[in-house]
Amino acid sequence: MPEQRTRRRAQAVNLDTLGLEMGNKPPQALDFEEAVLAALLIDPNCVDEVLEELQPSCFYDPKNRMVFEAVVALTNEHVAPDILSVSQKLKAMGNLEAVGGTVAITTLSMKVGASAHLEYYLKILKQKKIQRDLITASMDILRKSYDDSVNVDDLVDSAQTKVYDAIQSNSKKEVTAIGSAINEAMQKIEDMQDQTGLSGVPSGYVSIDRITQGWQASDLIILAARPSVGKTAFSLNIARNAAVDHNMPVAIFSLEMPKIQLAMRLMITESGLPAEKIKGGSKLEPYEWEQLQVKIKRLSAAPLYVDDTPSLPIMEFRTKVKRLVKSKGVRLVIVDYLQLMQGPAELRGFREQEVAAISRTLKATAKELNVAIIALSQLSRNSVQRSNSNGKPMLSDLRESGSIEQDADMVIFVHRPDFVGLSENPEDREKTQIIIAKHRNGEIGEIDMRFKSDQVKFVELDDNLISQAESTEYQSAMNADGGGYDPFDGGNSYGGYDMGGANPDF
């Protein structure tokens, strides 16, 4: 705390010095400051309005700032501010002489303007504070930019944070009457009547969408599991279903896996070819090359955007998402994974606080940009170490910070009993449970699915037999006499099998 106070004093001195060096005064409006303080001293009815809009740093003159701090202190003590009470509070705070004594307070009370103009006065003071904060932030950025010992990534992160804080800290959202909110809700309900029944981005899985109604705009969804259970695979399936089947723009921020590997995983899922062949473990047959080229056409044309920046700073993520929402209309954002992101530079070394800041920013970004954000998260080993447990994850297993659970609108676990050594039954080898453990705006539940590891694909139980039947039909058609790819067929069939379906499975 002493270090922070010293830093703030240094910034204030730098601001004044800079103004002198440039031949300009730092942005200020002393007459407006005095007019606002005078209104507080003689009209108790304006106290709530002023205190809601302003903070002490909105006053440039130190004397005016001290008077305002005394008014705030009195209000917190439920005492109405006037000349006498403010003078007494300043005396108790040791600031009465610094502001010029009771005479100065009396003089200040006579500088009141028209109460009808108070809203305009407040607006001017807030604008001047934003200007000063931006100058202070710019000076700090400039100073650090000349310092070769400062890491460039930290510099960019710090610069974005300071500029954002300078703007965001002075913006307030107006209170809305419930009637207005109800009108908006009614309009949304009317709009949804013409839709397919889902109010959010479809997951591509009927059982999940039945509970979630799709991934809802402004929601932060945490998708968590133990390492290598299938978090990334499941999130890619979700991204593919939204972008390919429903043409909804999706952005993937992969902090762990390069974009080439992500693309190969998506190609495996889309083509239905064995993973070992796509990865180069064995050669593709000629018909498999043709199958691959045809099947990935829809994937290549899908509105799916990938960023594989490692150790992505949270403020850089926020900036990129804003750009994608504005330029590409992105509606779903996937982060793989949360613990690999970098929080604010000042919290480095305080891991729990850093993760909490990342979690809060993810939720704030989802709400501000009105998009759904799915953030993958690691789980601790508690779930597999608990005695007398079926190994199912719990909310308390979320790693490194309780803020993740607190900030999330929904928490989903991917649980594979065979993978964590809880089942040796061959029939359970692919069995997977999707556990919705927290759902702020709906029900929770467990959904049984299967994970086709050779296709990097999750399927619902009802889809499993269909998928197997289609795969068998494809193989028999390819091996039959006269079967094969017909180049004059428009790329929609192989040996009589229709490739034009909305969601083919191989």
SVG drawing of the C-alpha trace seen along z (x, -y; Angstrom):
<svg xmlns="http://www.w3.org/2000/svg" viewBox="-44 -34 61 90">
<polyline fill="none" stroke="black" stroke-width="0.4" points="0.0,0.0 2.7,-2.6 4.3,-1.8 1.0,-2.3 0.5,-5.7 4.0,-6.7 3.3,-5.7 0.1,-7.7 1.9,-10.8 4.6,-10.4 2.0,-10.2 0.3,-13.4 3.7,-15.3 4.5,-14.0 1.2,-15.2 1.8,-18.8 5.4,-18.8 4.3,-17.6 1.8,-20.4 4.5,-23.0 6.9,-21.4 4.4,-21.4 3.1,-24.9 -0.3,-23.6 -2.2,-23.1 -3.4,-19.6 -7.1,-19.2 -9.1,-20.9 -12.3,-22.9 -11.8,-24.6 -14.9,-26.8 -17.1,-23.7 -15.4,-21.9 -16.3,-24.9 -19.9,-25.1 -20.5,-21.4 -19.0,-21.7 -21.2,-24.8 -24.2,-22.9 -23.3,-20.1 -22.9,-22.6 -26.2,-24.4 -28.6,-21.8 -28.7,-18.4 -31.0,-17.1 -28.2,-17.0 -25.8,-14.9 -26.9,-11.5 -26.8,-12.5 -23.2,-14.0 -21.8,-11.1 -23.2,-8.6 -21.4,-10.2 -18.2,-11.6 -15.3,-10.3 -12.5,-12.3 -10.1,-12.0 -12.6,-13.9 -11.4,-17.0 -8.1,-18.3 -7.5,-21.0 -6.3,-19.2 -8.3,-21.6 -11.5,-20.9 -10.7,-17.1 -10.3,-17.4 -13.7,-19.1 -15.4,-16.5 -13.8,-13.7 -15.2,-15.3 -18.7,-15.4 -18.4,-11.7 -17.3,-10.9 -20.3,-12.8 -22.7,-11.1 -21.4,-7.7 -22.1,-8.7 -25.6,-9.8 -24.9,-13.4 -26.1,-16.1 -23.2,-18.3 -23.3,-22.0 -20.7,-24.7 -20.5,-23.8 -20.5,-20.0 -18.0,-20.0 -15.7,-22.4 -15.9,-20.1 -15.2,-17.0 -12.2,-18.7 -10.9,-19.6 -11.2,-16.1 -9.4,-14.8 -6.6,-17.4 -7.4,-19.2 -9.2,-22.3 -6.2,-24.6 -5.0,-23.1 -8.2,-24.2 -8.1,-27.7 -10.2,-27.3 -13.9,-27.9 -13.7,-31.2 -12.7,-29.4 -15.6,-26.9 -18.0,-29.9 -16.6,-31.5 -16.9,-28.3 -20.6,-28.0 -21.3,-31.3 -20.0,-30.0 -23.1,-27.9 -24.5,-27.9 -28.0,-27.1 -29.1,-23.7 -30.5,-22.9 -27.0,-22.9 -25.6,-20.4 -25.8,-17.5 -23.7,-19.4 -21.1,-20.3 -20.8,-16.6 -20.3,-15.7 -17.5,-18.2 -15.7,-17.0 -15.8,-13.4 -14.5,-14.3 -11.6,-16.2 -10.8,-13.2 -10.7,-10.9 -8.3,-13.2 -6.0,-13.3 -6.1,-9.6 -5.3,-9.0 -2.4,-11.4 -1.1,-9.6 -1.5,-6.3 0.2,-7.5 3.2,-8.9 3.6,-5.6 3.4,-3.7 6.0,-6.1 8.3,-5.6 8.1,-1.9 8.5,-1.8 12.0,-3.3 12.9,-0.8 14.6,2.2 14.2,4.3 10.4,4.4 9.1,7.4 7.2,6.4 4.3,8.7 4.0,7.2 4.2,3.7 1.4,4.4 -0.7,5.9 -0.1,3.0 -0.8,0.4 -4.1,2.0 -5.1,2.3 -4.3,-1.3 -6.1,-2.8 -9.1,-0.5 -9.2,-1.3 -9.0,-5.0 -12.1,-4.8 -14.1,-2.1 -13.7,-3.5 -15.6,-6.6 -18.5,-5.0 -21.7,-4.1 -24.7,-2.2 -28.1,-3.7 -30.6,-2.0 -33.5,-0.5 -37.1,-0.4 -38.5,3.1 -41.2,2.1 -38.6,1.4 -36.8,4.6 -40.1,6.5 -40.8,4.9 -37.4,6.0 -38.0,9.5 -41.4,9.7 -39.8,8.6 -37.2,11.3 -39.8,13.9 -41.8,12.8 -38.6,12.9 -37.8,16.4 -41.3,17.7 -40.1,17.6 -36.9,19.5 -36.1,23.2 -36.8,23.2 -33.2,22.5 -32.5,19.0 -28.7,19.5 -26.0,20.9 -26.7,24.7 -24.3,27.2 -25.2,29.8 -26.3,32.2 -30.0,32.5 -29.7,33.7 -27.5,30.7 -29.6,28.2 -32.7,29.5 -31.2,28.3 -29.3,25.2 -31.5,24.0 -28.2,23.3 -25.2,21.4 -26.7,18.1 -25.3,14.7 -23.5,13.0 -22.9,16.3 -19.6,17.6 -19.5,21.4 -16.7,23.3 -15.9,26.7 -13.7,28.6 -12.1,32.0 -8.9,33.8 -6.0,33.7 -6.5,35.7 -10.1,36.6 -11.4,34.7 -12.0,31.1 -10.4,29.8 -12.1,32.5 -15.5,31.7 -15.0,27.9 -14.0,28.5 -17.1,30.6 -19.2,27.7 -17.4,25.2 -17.7,27.3 -21.4,27.9 -22.2,24.2 -20.0,23.0 -20.5,25.8 -24.1,27.0 -25.6,23.6 -23.3,21.1 -22.7,19.2 -19.4,17.4 -17.1,19.0 -13.7,17.9 -11.3,20.3 -8.4,19.1 -6.0,22.0 -3.3,21.3 -2.0,24.9 -2.3,26.3 -1.1,24.8 -3.7,24.0 -2.3,26.8 -3.1,29.5 -6.5,28.0 -7.2,28.0 -6.1,31.7 -8.4,32.6 -11.3,30.9 -10.5,32.7 -10.5,36.0 -13.9,35.3 -15.3,34.0 -14.0,36.7 -14.5,39.7 -11.2,41.1 -9.0,42.8 -6.9,40.3 -3.7,42.3 -4.0,41.7 -4.6,38.0 -1.7,37.7 0.6,39.7 0.7,43.0 -0.3,44.8 -1.0,43.8 -4.3,42.7 -5.9,44.8 -6.9,42.9 -10.6,43.0 -9.7,41.7 -7.9,38.7 -11.0,38.0 -13.3,38.4 -11.1,36.1 -11.1,33.4 -14.9,33.5 -15.7,33.6 -13.6,30.7 -15.2,28.3 -17.9,27.3 -15.4,27.0 -13.1,24.8 -16.0,22.5 -17.3,22.3 -17.1,19.0 -14.6,20.5 -11.6,18.3 -8.5,19.6 -6.0,17.7 -3.1,19.8 -1.2,17.0 0.5,18.7 0.2,17.2 -2.4,14.7 -2.8,11.7 -6.4,11.3 -6.6,7.7 -5.2,8.6 -7.9,11.4 -10.5,8.8 -9.3,6.5 -9.2,9.4 -12.7,10.6 -14.1,7.0 -12.6,6.9 -14.0,10.3 -17.5,9.5 -17.4,6.2 -15.9,7.4 -17.0,11.1 -20.1,11.2 -18.8,13.8 -21.4,15.3 -19.4,18.0 -15.9,17.7 -13.9,20.7 -10.8,20.4 -8.5,23.4 -7.6,23.0 -8.2,20.5 -5.2,21.3 -2.8,20.6 -3.9,17.0 -2.0,14.1 -3.7,11.9 -2.9,8.3 0.8,7.7 0.5,6.3 -0.9,9.7 1.8,11.9 3.1,14.1 -0.3,14.1 -1.7,17.0 -5.2,17.2 -5.7,13.5 -4.5,13.6 -6.9,16.5 -9.7,14.6 -9.0,11.5 -9.0,13.6 -12.3,15.2 -13.9,11.8 -12.7,10.4 -14.0,13.3 -17.4,12.8 -17.3,9.1 -16.3,9.5 -19.2,12.0 -21.7,9.6 -20.3,6.4 -20.1,8.0 -23.2,10.1 -21.5,13.3 -21.2,16.8 -17.8,17.6 -16.8,21.2 -13.6,21.3 -11.9,24.7 -10.4,25.3 -8.2,27.9 -9.4,29.9 -7.4,30.8 -6.7,34.4 -9.2,34.3 -11.9,36.1 -9.7,39.2 -8.2,39.2 -11.4,39.0 -12.2,42.2 -15.6,43.9 -16.1,41.8 -17.3,42.6 -14.7,40.2 -17.2,37.7 -15.9,34.1 -17.3,31.6 -17.4,27.8 -14.8,27.6 -12.4,29.5 -12.0,26.4 -8.3,25.5 -6.6,22.5 -9.5,20.2 -13.0,20.3 -13.8,17.3 -14.1,19.5 -17.2,21.2 -18.5,17.9 -18.2,16.1 -19.5,18.9 -23.1,19.0 -22.7,22.7 -20.1,25.3 -19.9,28.5 -17.6,31.5 -16.5,34.1 -16.2,37.4 -14.8,40.7 -14.9,43.5 -12.6,45.8 -10.0,43.0 -9.6,42.3 -9.4,46.0 -12.8,46.4 -14.1,49.0 -12.4,51.9 -15.6,53.0 -14.8,53.0 -18.3,51.7 -17.4,48.6 -14.4,47.8 -16.0,45.0 -18.7,44.1 -18.6,40.4 -20.7,38.3 -21.3,34.7 -22.2,33.3 -23.9,29.9 -23.0,29.2 -24.0,25.5 -26.6,23.7 -27.5,20.3 -30.6,19.9 -31.8,23.5 -31.6,27.1 -28.6,29.3 -28.2,32.9 -26.0,35.6 -25.9,36.7 -24.5,40.0 -22.5,39.9 -19.7,41.8 -16.3,40.6 -15.0,41.9 -11.3,41.4 -10.3,42.6 -12.5,39.8 -12.0,37.3 -15.7,37.1 -18.4,37.1 -21.7,38.7 -25.0,39.1 -26.0,42.6 -28.9,42.5 -26.5,41.4 -24.1,44.3 -25.9,47.0 -26.7,44.7 -23.1,43.7 -22.0,47.3 -24.6,48.2 -23.6,45.3 -19.9,46.2 -20.7,49.8 -22.7,48.6 -19.9,46.4 -17.3,49.2 -19.5,51.7 -20.2,49.1 -16.6,48.3 -15.6,52.0 -18.5,52.9 -17.9,53.4 -18.4,50.1 -18.4,48.2 -16.2,45.2 -16.1,41.5 -18.0,40.1 -16.4,36.8 -19.5,35.8 -21.7,36.2 -20.8,32.7 -18.9,34.2 -22.0,35.4 -21.8,39.1 -19.4,42.1 -20.6,45.3 -24.3,44.4 -23.9,43.0 -25.4,39.5 -22.8,36.9 -25.2,34.0 -26.8,34.5 -26.7,31.8 -24.7,33.8 -23.1,36.9 -21.2,39.3 -18.3,41.5"/>
</svg>
